[in-house]
């Protein structure tokens, strides 16, 4: 479980309701004391797309990606966990939007 990955259900006492776009701008990993070097969720997604995506593969990962890939929980790394949690959140929000549109007779 990545603490700063967006999610629909509250899991930690410090969780707060926020906009999805805003949550992706929060820090996922910090090197050194504050302010230090940081990477946000959105930057992590971009870096994954540029280094591990189907259209482009780059063996030179940033130090952030090295750390995220080496931090393991169960059978996967934190970069994959972050992306899966984000995708799950997007799917849940999309289903909610569609149900609201149907309920309000905006779509059939």
C-alpha positions in Angstrom: 0.0 0.0 0.0 1.5 3.3 -1.1 0.3 6.0 1.4 0.1 8.8 -1.1 -1.6 6.9 -3.9 -5.1 8.1 -4.6 -8.0 6.0 -3.3 -11.7 6.2 -2.9 -12.0 4.8 0.7 -10.3 6.2 3.7 -7.5 4.0 5.0 -5.4 6.2 7.3 -6.5 8.7 10.0 -4.5 11.4 8.1 -6.5 10.8 4.8 -8.3 13.8 3.6 -10.9 14.3 0.8 -9.2 16.0 -2.2 -9.4 16.4 -5.9 -7.9 13.5 -7.9 -5.7 15.9 -9.9 -4.5 17.5 -6.6 -3.7 14.2 -5.1 -1.5 13.3 -8.0 0.5 16.4 -7.2 1.4 15.3 -3.7 4.8 13.9 -2.9 5.2 10.1 -3.4 8.9 9.9 -2.5 11.4 12.4 -0.9 15.1 12.1 -0.7 16.7 13.8 2.2 15.2 16.2 4.7 12.5 18.6 3.6 12.4 20.1 1.1 14.9 17.6 -0.4 14.4 16.1 -3.9 10.8 14.9 -4.4 8.7 13.1 -7.0 5.0 13.5 -7.2 2.5 10.9 -8.3 2.0 12.6 -11.7 5.8 12.8 -12.2 6.1 9.1 -11.3 3.4 8.2 -13.9 5.2 10.2 -16.5 8.6 8.6 -15.7 7.1 5.2 -15.8 5.6 6.0 -19.2 8.9 7.2 -20.5 11.1 4.5 -19.1 8.8 1.4 -18.9 6.1 2.2 -21.4 5.3 0.1 -24.5 6.3 2.9 -26.9 9.6 3.6 -25.2 11.9 1.7 -22.9 14.9 3.3 -21.3 17.3 1.3 -19.1 18.5 4.4 -17.4 16.0 4.8 -14.5 16.1 7.8 -12.2 17.1 7.3 -8.6 13.4 7.7 -7.7 12.5 4.8 -9.9 15.3 2.7 -8.6 14.0 3.2 -5.0 10.4 2.6 -5.9 11.3 -0.6 -7.8 13.4 -1.8 -4.8 10.7 -1.1 -2.2 8.7 -4.2 -2.2 5.4 -5.2 -0.6 4.3 -8.7 -1.0 5.2 -9.8 -4.5 5.4 -6.4 -6.2 7.2 -3.1 -6.0 5.9 0.3 -5.0 5.8 1.8 -8.5 3.5 -1.0 -9.7 1.4 -0.7 -6.5 1.0 3.0 -7.0 -0.1 2.6 -10.6 -2.6 -0.2 -9.7 -4.1 1.8 -6.9 -4.4 4.9 -9.1 -6.0 2.8 -11.9 -8.5 1.3 -9.4 -9.4 4.7 -8.1 -9.9 6.0 -11.7 -12.1 3.0 -12.5 -14.2 3.6 -9.3 -14.7 7.3 -10.0 -15.6 6.6 -13.7 -18.2 4.1 -12.6 -19.7 6.6 -10.2 -19.8 9.4 -12.8 -21.5 7.0 -15.3 -24.1 6.0 -12.7 -24.8 9.6 -11.8 -25.3 10.5 -15.5 -27.7 7.6 -15.9 -29.6 8.5 -12.7 -30.0 12.0 -14.0 -31.2 10.7 -17.4 -28.3 12.5 -19.1 -27.2 9.2 -20.8 -29.2 6.1 -21.5 
